[in-house]
Amino acid sequence: MTDTPARLLNLLSLLQTPREWPGTELADRLHVSPRTIRRDIDRLRDLGYPVEATRGAVGGYRLVAGAAMPPLLLDDEEAVAIAVGLRAGAGHAIEGVEEAAVRALAKLEQVLPARLRHRVATLQNATIPLTRGDGATVAPSTLTTLAAAVTAHERLRFGYRAGDGAESRRLVEPYRLVSTGHRWYLVAYDLEREDWRTFRVDRVSEPFATGARFAPRELPAADAAEMLSHSASRAQPEHDVDVTFAAPAEFVTARLPSNLTPAPTPTGPGTCRLRARSADSVEWLALRLALVDCEFTVHGPDALASYVHSLGARLTRSVTPPAP
């Protein structure tokens, strides 16, 4: 094998398997001399790959963990598995890794061959995620398009449906994607309105990068999350949630969304009370309370208590057999 770049890639692919490779075996696999293998190992080290060598009759080479993350080589099956996993992570908005999952997915799908992108889409379409049930789902392709434009500082065009149903076309300079745990938002500068805006990504349609690059503007807030919080507080009223649970505070806290703060406080043996402010809808709050999986009493607000009552009645009717 005389093609040095191709040989290095094949050598790296072998070293990424979790085993130690004797130099003679690597030389036989790649049809080169052991001396060439030693030179190629030095080249990989220069590129940042931490290749460790051990001496002795059973010594050899293996790739170990280093101080930085070097590029990885993936075969077809591995690439498809990672892409499907990242799509699932992005779709569920897993707290703490959601934005990183979208960035990684954007990079991976950019270099996937067409045949593998088709396999990823087929697998994704064959699964049904358990989501919040209010229709606020986001296509992974939309997230990856937005994430790529954010990273590349590239202007975006897309269709947008406002909360009242009004449709519009937007041209923006995307700044950051923000996840709240159950929704995705895009923080961007709207060029036609000449102001900063936050967009619910589930209301974005047909996004595409225009190819026009821009220098990022200074955000009028400490970060994108703070700007989103200010925008959300202006857009919808907050609720003073007051609920008593027939379960320990630790049990309830582990099953409530992290944005409901402060956490429940113990009120007695096996009981606790939640007093928090939330800008979420009463429908979403009712569902989250039901998912705690214990008895609870809603003291306020009245709109939440009313919706929990009607939801409970509707669920009861759905399983009650009709009268003879």
Sine and cosine of phi, psi and omega as CSV:
sin_phi,cos_phi,sin_psi,cos_psi,sin_omega,cos_omega
0.00,0.00,0.97,-0.25,-0.09,-1.00
-1.00,-0.07,-0.25,0.97,0.00,-1.00
-0.98,0.22,0.97,-0.23,-0.11,-0.99
-0.88,0.48,-0.76,0.65,0.03,-1.00
-0.84,0.53,-0.68,0.73,0.01,-1.00
-0.91,0.42,-0.63,0.77,0.00,-1.00
-0.91,0.41,-0.64,0.77,0.04,-1.00
-0.88,0.47,-0.65,0.76,0.02,-1.00
-0.91,0.42,-0.66,0.75,0.04,-1.00
-0.92,0.40,-0.62,0.78,0.05,-1.00
-0.90,0.44,-0.70,0.71,0.01,-1.00
-0.89,0.46,-0.63,0.78,0.01,-1.00
-0.88,0.47,-0.63,0.78,0.03,-1.00
-0.93,0.37,-0.67,0.74,-0.05,-1.00
-0.93,0.37,-0.38,0.93,-0.01,-1.00
-0.97,0.24,-0.17,0.98,0.11,-0.99
-0.97,0.24,0.58,-0.81,-0.12,-0.99
-0.97,0.24,0.94,0.34,0.05,-1.00
-0.40,-0.92,0.15,-0.99,0.05,-1.00
-0.97,-0.24,0.73,-0.68,-0.08,-1.00
-0.95,-0.32,0.87,-0.49,0.14,-0.99
-0.89,0.45,0.56,-0.83,-0.03,-1.00
-0.87,0.50,-0.60,0.80,0.00,-1.00
-0.91,0.41,-0.60,0.80,0.02,-1.00
-0.93,0.36,-0.65,0.76,0.07,-1.00
-0.88,0.47,-0.66,0.75,0.01,-1.00
-0.89,0.46,-0.66,0.75,0.03,-1.00
-0.91,0.42,-0.67,0.74,-0.02,-1.00
-0.88,0.47,-0.64,0.77,-0.11,-0.99
-0.99,-0.15,-0.01,1.00,0.07,-1.00
0.87,0.50,0.71,0.71,0.07,-1.00
-0.72,-0.70,0.02,-1.00,0.01,-1.00
-1.00,0.09,0.39,-0.92,0.10,-1.00
-0.84,0.54,-0.52,0.85,0.03,-1.00
-0.90,0.43,-0.64,0.77,0.03,-1.00
-0.91,0.42,-0.62,0.79,0.04,-1.00
-0.88,0.48,-0.67,0.74,-0.01,-1.00
-0.90,0.44,-0.64,0.77,0.04,-1.00
-0.91,0.42,-0.65,0.76,0.00,-1.00
-0.92,0.40,-0.58,0.81,0.06,-1.00
-0.88,0.47,-0.67,0.74,0.04,-1.00
-0.89,0.46,-0.62,0.78,0.03,-1.00
-0.90,0.45,-0.68,0.73,0.02,-1.00
-0.89,0.45,-0.62,0.79,0.03,-1.00
-0.91,0.42,-0.63,0.78,0.04,-1.00
-0.89,0.46,-0.49,0.87,0.01,-1.00
-0.99,0.12,-0.05,1.00,0.06,-1.00
0.97,-0.23,0.08,1.00,0.01,-1.00
-1.00,0.06,0.85,-0.53,-0.05,-1.00
-0.98,0.17,1.00,0.05,0.02,-1.00
-1.00,-0.06,0.85,-0.53,-0.02,-1.00
-0.98,-0.19,0.67,-0.75,0.03,-1.00
-0.91,-0.42,0.69,-0.72,0.07,-1.00
-0.88,-0.48,0.58,-0.81,-0.04,-1.00
-1.00,-0.10,0.19,-0.98,0.06,-1.00
0.94,-0.35,0.03,-1.00,-0.05,-1.00
-0.90,0.44,-0.51,0.86,-0.01,-1.00
-0.94,-0.33,0.31,0.95,-0.02,-1.00
-0.96,0.28,0.13,-0.99,0.00,-1.00
0.08,-1.00,-0.40,-0.92,-0.05,-1.00
-0.87,-0.50,0.57,-0.82,0.12,-0.99
-0.44,-0.90,0.44,-0.90,0.02,-1.00
-1.00,0.02,0.77,-0.63,-0.04,-1.00
-0.87,-0.49,0.15,-0.99,0.04,-1.00
-0.95,0.32,0.70,-0.71,0.01,-1.00
-0.90,-0.44,-0.22,-0.97,-0.02,-1.00
-0.99,0.15,-0.36,0.93,-0.01,-1.00
-0.76,-0.65,0.28,-0.96,-0.03,-1.00
-1.00,-0.04,0.96,-0.28,0.02,-1.00
-0.99,0.17,0.27,-0.96,0.06,-1.00
-0.87,0.49,0.54,-0.84,0.00,-1.00
-0.94,-0.34,0.50,-0.87,0.13,-0.99
-0.97,-0.24,0.77,-0.64,-0.03,-1.00
-0.85,-0.53,0.65,-0.76,0.16,-0.99
-0.99,0.14,0.04,-1.00,-0.10,-0.99
-0.86,0.52,-0.73,0.69,-0.06,-1.00
-0.90,0.43,-0.66,0.75,0.00,-1.00
-0.91,0.41,-0.66,0.75,-0.01,-1.00
-0.90,0.44,-0.68,0.74,0.01,-1.00
-0.90,0.43,-0.69,0.72,-0.02,-1.00
-0.88,0.47,-0.68,0.74,-0.01,-1.00
-0.93,0.38,-0.67,0.74,-0.01,-1.00
-0.89,0.46,-0.68,0.74,0.03,-1.00
-0.90,0.44,-0.67,0.74,0.02,-1.00
-0.90,0.44,-0.65,0.76,0.02,-1.00
-0.92,0.39,-0.61,0.79,0.05,-1.00
-0.88,0.47,-0.67,0.74,0.01,-1.00
-0.90,0.43,-0.68,0.73,0.02,-1.00
-0.89,0.46,-0.65,0.76,0.02,-1.00
-0.92,0.39,-0.64,0.77,-0.02,-1.00
-0.92,0.38,-0.52,0.86,0.00,-1.00
-1.00,0.00,-0.11,0.99,0.01,-1.00
0.80,0.60,0.86,0.52,-0.04,-1.00
-0.93,0.38,0.82,-0.58,-0.12,-0.99
-0.89,0.45,0.76,-0.65,0.07,-1.00
0.99,-0.11,-0.42,0.91,-0.03,-1.00
-0.80,-0.60,0.02,1.00,-0.15,-0.99
-0.88,0.47,-0.72,0.70,-0.05,-1.00
-0.94,0.35,-0.63,0.78,0.04,-1.00
-0.90,0.45,-0.61,0.79,0.03,-1.00
-0.89,0.46,-0.66,0.75,0.00,-1.00
-0.92,0.38,-0.67,0.74,0.02,-1.00
-0.89,0.46,-0.70,0.71,0.01,-1.00
-0.90,0.43,-0.63,0.77,0.02,-1.00
-0.90,0.43,-0.64,0.77,0.02,-1.00
-0.88,0.47,-0.67,0.74,0.02,-1.00
-0.92,0.40,-0.68,0.74,-0.06,-1.00
-0.93,0.37,-0.72,0.69,-0.05,-1.00
-0.93,0.36,-0.38,0.93,0.03,-1.00
-0.91,0.41,-0.50,0.86,-0.06,-1.00
-0.95,-0.32,-0.03,1.00,0.02,-1.00
-0.93,0.37,0.71,-0.71,0.13,-0.99
-0.89,0.46,0.37,-0.93,-0.06,-1.00
-0.85,0.53,-0.61,0.79,-0.05,-1.00
-0.91,0.42,-0.56,0.83,0.00,-1.00
-0.98,0.21,-0.60,0.80,0.08,-1.00
-0.87,0.50,-0.61,0.79,0.04,-1.00
-0.91,0.42,-0.65,0.76,0.02,-1.00
-0.91,0.41,-0.66,0.75,0.02,-1.00
-0.88,0.47,-0.72,0.70,0.00,-1.00
-0.89,0.45,-0.63,0.78,0.01,-1.00
-0.90,0.44,-0.71,0.70,0.02,-1.00
-0.90,0.44,-0.65,0.76,-0.02,-1.00
-0.91,0.41,-0.65,0.76,-0.02,-1.00
-0.94,0.35,-0.34,0.94,-0.01,-1.00
-1.00,0.08,-0.07,1.00,0.00,-1.00
-0.91,-0.42,0.51,-0.86,0.02,-1.00
-0.87,-0.49,0.94,-0.34,0.00,-1.00
-0.96,0.27,0.49,-0.87,0.11,-0.99
-1.00,0.07,0.97,-0.24,-0.06,-1.00
-0.92,-0.38,-0.09,-1.00,-0.14,-0.99
-0.96,0.28,-0.22,0.98,0.16,-0.99
0.99,0.11,0.21,0.98,0.05,-1.00
-0.95,-0.31,0.26,0.97,0.04,-1.00
0.99,0.14,0.04,1.00,-0.07,-1.00
-1.00,0.06,0.83,0.55,0.04,-1.00
-1.00,-0.09,0.46,-0.89,-0.05,-1.00
-0.81,-0.58,0.76,-0.65,0.06,-1.00
-0.94,0.34,0.74,-0.67,0.04,-1.00
-0.83,0.56,-0.55,0.84,0.01,-1.00
-0.89,0.45,-0.57,0.82,0.06,-1.00
-0.91,0.41,-0.71,0.71,0.01,-1.00
-0.88,0.47,-0.68,0.73,-0.03,-1.00
-0.93,0.38,-0.58,0.81,0.05,-1.00
-0.90,0.44,-0.71,0.70,0.01,-1.00
-0.91,0.41,-0.68,0.73,-0.02,-1.00
-0.89,0.45,-0.65,0.76,0.02,-1.00
-0.90,0.43,-0.63,0.77,0.01,-1.00
-0.93,0.37,-0.61,0.79,0.06,-1.00
-0.88,0.48,-0.73,0.68,-0.05,-1.00
-0.91,0.41,-0.65,0.76,-0.07,-1.00
-1.00,0.05,-0.02,1.00,-0.07,-1.00
0.80,0.60,0.82,0.58,-0.07,-1.00
-0.88,-0.48,0.72,-0.69,-0.02,-1.00
-0.91,0.42,0.55,-0.84,-0.07,-1.00
-0.87,-0.50,0.59,-0.81,0.24,-0.97
-0.89,-0.46,0.62,-0.78,0.06,-1.00
-0.31,-0.95,0.31,-0.95,0.15,-0.99
-1.00,0.04,0.54,-0.84,-0.03,-1.00
-0.66,-0.75,0.69,-0.72,0.04,-1.00
-0.94,-0.34,0.90,-0.44,-0.02,-1.00
-0.96,0.28,0.12,-0.99,-0.02,-1.00
-0.88,0.48,-0.48,0.88,0.02,-1.00
-1.00,0.02,0.10,0.99,0.03,-1.00
1.00,-0.05,-0.09,1.00,-0.03,-1.00
-0.93,0.38,0.72,-0.69,0.00,-1.00
-0.99,-0.15,0.59,-0.80,0.04,-1.00
-0.46,-0.89,0.27,-0.96,0.12,-0.99
-0.95,-0.32,0.68,-0.73,-0.07,-1.00
-0.83,-0.55,0.58,-0.82,0.16,-0.99
-0.84,-0.54,0.89,-0.45,-0.16,-0.99
-0.71,-0.70,0.30,-0.95,0.20,-0.98
-0.96,-0.27,0.98,-0.22,-0.10,-1.00
-0.93,0.36,0.70,-0.72,-0.03,-1.00
-0.96,-0.28,-0.78,0.62,-0.04,-1.00
-0.33,-0.94,0.52,-0.85,0.20,-0.98
-1.00,-0.04,0.67,-0.75,0.00,-1.00
-0.76,-0.65,0.73,-0.69,0.08,-1.00
-0.95,-0.32,0.70,-0.71,0.05,-1.00
-0.99,-0.17,0.11,0.99,-0.04,-1.00
0.97,-0.25,-0.53,0.85,0.06,-1.00
-0.69,-0.72,-0.01,1.00,0.10,-1.00
-0.61,-0.79,0.47,-0.88,0.12,-0.99
-0.96,-0.28,0.61,-0.79,0.06,-1.00
-0.76,-0.65,0.54,-0.84,0.13,-0.99
-0.94,-0.34,0.85,-0.53,0.12,-0.99
-1.00,-0.08,0.84,-0.55,-0.10,-0.99
-0.47,-0.88,0.31,-0.95,0.10,-0.99
-0.99,-0.11,0.88,-0.48,-0.01,-1.00
-0.99,0.13,0.91,-0.41,-0.09,-1.00
-0.94,0.35,-0.57,0.82,-0.03,-1.00
-0.98,0.21,-0.50,0.86,0.03,-1.00
-1.00,-0.09,-0.12,0.99,0.06,-1.00
0.80,0.60,0.75,0.66,0.00,-1.00
-0.31,-0.95,0.29,-0.96,0.06,-1.00
-0.97,0.23,0.59,-0.81,0.01,-1.00
-0.63,-0.78,0.42,-0.91,0.18,-0.98
-0.90,-0.44,0.70,-0.71,-0.07,-1.00
-0.85,-0.53,0.75,-0.66,0.15,-0.99
-0.95,0.32,0.83,-0.55,-0.12,-0.99
-0.93,0.37,-0.47,0.88,0.03,-1.00
-0.94,0.35,-0.19,0.98,0.06,-1.00
-0.98,-0.19,0.03,1.00,0.02,-1.00
-1.00,0.05,0.67,-0.74,0.03,-1.00
-0.73,-0.69,0.56,-0.83,0.08,-1.00
0.76,0.66,0.80,0.60,0.04,-1.00
-0.97,0.25,0.61,-0.79,0.11,-0.99
-0.49,-0.87,0.59,-0.81,0.02,-1.00
-0.98,0.18,0.72,-0.70,-0.08,-1.00
-0.99,0.15,-0.29,0.96,-0.08,-1.00
1.00,-0.03,-0.20,0.98,0.01,-1.00
-1.00,0.09,0.86,-0.51,0.00,-1.00
-1.00,0.07,0.35,-0.94,0.00,-1.00
-0.55,-0.84,0.39,-0.92,0.12,-0.99
-1.00,0.02,0.83,-0.56,-0.06,-1.00
-0.84,0.55,0.70,-0.71,0.04,-1.00
-0.99,0.15,0.28,-0.96,0.05,-1.00
-0.98,0.22,0.81,-0.59,-0.03,-1.00
-0.97,0.26,0.72,-0.70,0.00,-1.00
-0.99,0.17,0.69,0.72,0.02,-1.00
-0.27,-0.96,0.18,-0.98,-0.02,-1.00
-0.90,0.44,-0.65,0.76,0.06,-1.00
-0.38,-0.93,0.04,-1.00,-0.07,-1.00
-0.92,0.40,-0.56,0.83,-0.01,-1.00
-0.91,0.42,-0.66,0.76,0.02,-1.00
-0.91,0.41,-0.64,0.77,0.02,-1.00
-0.90,0.44,-0.64,0.77,0.03,-1.00
-0.90,0.44,-0.65,0.76,0.01,-1.00
-0.88,0.47,-0.69,0.73,0.02,-1.00
-0.90,0.43,-0.65,0.76,0.00,-1.00
-0.91,0.42,-0.66,0.75,-0.01,-1.00
-0.92,0.38,-0.60,0.80,-0.01,-1.00
-0.92,0.38,-0.50,0.87,0.05,-1.00
-0.98,0.20,-0.50,0.87,-0.13,-0.99
-0.99,0.16,-0.50,0.87,-0.06,-1.00
-0.55,-0.84,0.52,-0.85,-0.03,-1.00
-0.95,0.30,0.44,-0.90,0.07,-1.00
-1.00,-0.06,0.45,-0.89,0.02,-1.00
-0.95,-0.32,0.65,-0.76,0.15,-0.99
-1.00,0.00,0.99,-0.12,-0.08,-1.00
-0.99,0.13,0.77,-0.64,0.01,-1.00
-0.68,-0.74,0.95,-0.31,-0.10,-1.00
-0.67,-0.74,0.67,-0.74,0.11,-0.99
-0.97,-0.26,0.71,-0.71,-0.01,-1.00
-0.90,-0.44,0.62,-0.78,0.09,-1.00
-1.00,-0.02,0.86,0.51,-0.01,-1.00
-0.31,-0.95,0.38,-0.92,0.01,-1.00
-0.88,0.47,0.44,-0.90,-0.04,-1.00
-0.87,0.49,-0.62,0.79,-0.01,-1.00
-0.90,0.44,-0.65,0.76,0.01,-1.00
-0.89,0.46,-0.71,0.71,-0.05,-1.00
-0.94,0.33,-0.69,0.72,-0.03,-1.00
-0.85,0.53,-0.64,0.77,-0.02,-1.00
-0.92,0.40,-0.30,0.95,-0.07,-1.00
-0.94,-0.35,0.01,1.00,0.04,-1.00
-0.99,-0.17,0.46,-0.89,0.07,-1.00
-0.90,0.43,0.53,-0.85,-0.10,-0.99
-0.93,0.37,-0.31,0.95,-0.02,-1.00
-0.98,0.17,-0.09,1.00,0.09,-1.00
-1.00,0.03,1.00,-0.07,-0.03,-1.00
-0.80,-0.60,0.47,-0.88,-0.01,1.00
-0.96,0.28,0.19,-0.98,-0.03,-1.00
-0.93,0.37,0.34,-0.94,0.05,-1.00
-0.85,0.53,0.53,-0.85,0.04,-1.00
-0.92,-0.38,0.62,-0.78,0.01,-1.00
-0.89,0.46,0.63,-0.78,0.03,-1.00
-0.84,-0.54,-0.06,1.00,-0.02,-1.00
0.20,-0.98,-0.05,-1.00,0.02,-1.00
-0.90,0.44,0.93,-0.37,0.06,-1.00
0.97,0.23,0.32,0.95,0.04,-1.00
-0.69,-0.72,0.36,-0.93,0.05,-1.00
-0.39,-0.92,0.20,-0.98,-0.04,-1.00
-0.70,-0.71,0.69,-0.72,0.03,-1.00
-0.95,-0.30,0.85,-0.53,0.14,-0.99
-0.81,-0.58,0.95,-0.32,-0.10,-0.99
-0.53,-0.85,0.30,-0.95,0.10,-1.00
-0.96,-0.29,0.66,-0.76,-0.04,-1.00
-0.57,-0.82,0.64,-0.77,0.08,-1.00
-0.99,-0.13,0.09,1.00,0.04,-1.00
-0.95,0.30,0.34,-0.94,0.03,-1.00
-0.94,0.34,0.39,-0.92,0.02,-1.00
-0.91,0.41,-0.49,0.87,0.03,-1.00
-0.90,0.44,-0.71,0.71,0.00,-1.00
-0.92,0.39,-0.66,0.75,0.02,-1.00
-0.89,0.46,-0.65,0.76,0.00,-1.00
-0.89,0.47,-0.67,0.74,0.02,-1.00
-0.90,0.43,-0.66,0.75,0.00,-1.00
-0.92,0.39,-0.60,0.80,0.06,-1.00
-0.90,0.43,-0.66,0.75,0.00,-1.00
-0.90,0.43,-0.54,0.84,-0.03,-1.00
-0.97,0.25,-0.15,0.99,0.06,-1.00
-0.91,0.41,-0.40,0.91,0.09,-1.00
0.92,0.40,0.75,0.66,0.15,-0.99
-0.39,-0.92,0.21,-0.98,0.05,-1.00
-0.93,0.36,0.62,-0.78,0.03,-1.00
-0.51,-0.86,0.37,-0.93,0.02,-1.00
-0.79,-0.62,0.81,-0.59,0.01,-1.00
-1.00,-0.01,0.88,-0.48,0.06,-1.00
-1.00,-0.07,-0.35,0.94,0.00,-1.00
0.04,-1.00,0.34,-0.94,0.00,1.00
-0.97,0.24,0.18,-0.98,-0.04,-1.00
-0.88,0.47,-0.59,0.80,-0.01,-1.00
-0.89,0.45,-0.62,0.79,0.03,-1.00
-0.93,0.36,-0.70,0.71,0.03,-1.00
-0.86,0.51,-0.67,0.74,0.01,-1.00
-0.90,0.44,-0.67,0.74,-0.03,-1.00
-0.94,0.35,-0.64,0.77,0.05,-1.00
-0.87,0.50,-0.65,0.76,0.01,-1.00
-0.89,0.46,-0.73,0.69,-0.02,-1.00
-0.94,0.35,-0.59,0.81,0.04,-1.00
-0.91,0.43,-0.69,0.72,0.03,-1.00
-0.88,0.47,-0.67,0.74,0.03,-1.00
-0.90,0.44,-0.64,0.77,0.00,-1.00
-0.91,0.40,-0.66,0.75,0.03,-1.00
-0.92,0.40,-0.61,0.79,0.03,-1.00
-0.90,0.44,-0.70,0.72,0.02,-1.00
-0.89,0.46,-0.47,0.88,-0.07,-1.00
-0.95,0.32,-0.31,0.95,-0.01,-1.00
-0.88,-0.48,-0.05,1.00,0.00,-1.00
-0.99,0.12,0.82,-0.57,0.01,-1.00
-0.92,0.40,0.55,-0.84,0.00,-1.00
-0.90,0.43,0.50,-0.87,0.01,-1.00
-0.92,0.40,0.58,-0.82,0.03,-1.00
-0.92,0.39,0.00,0.00,0.00,0.00
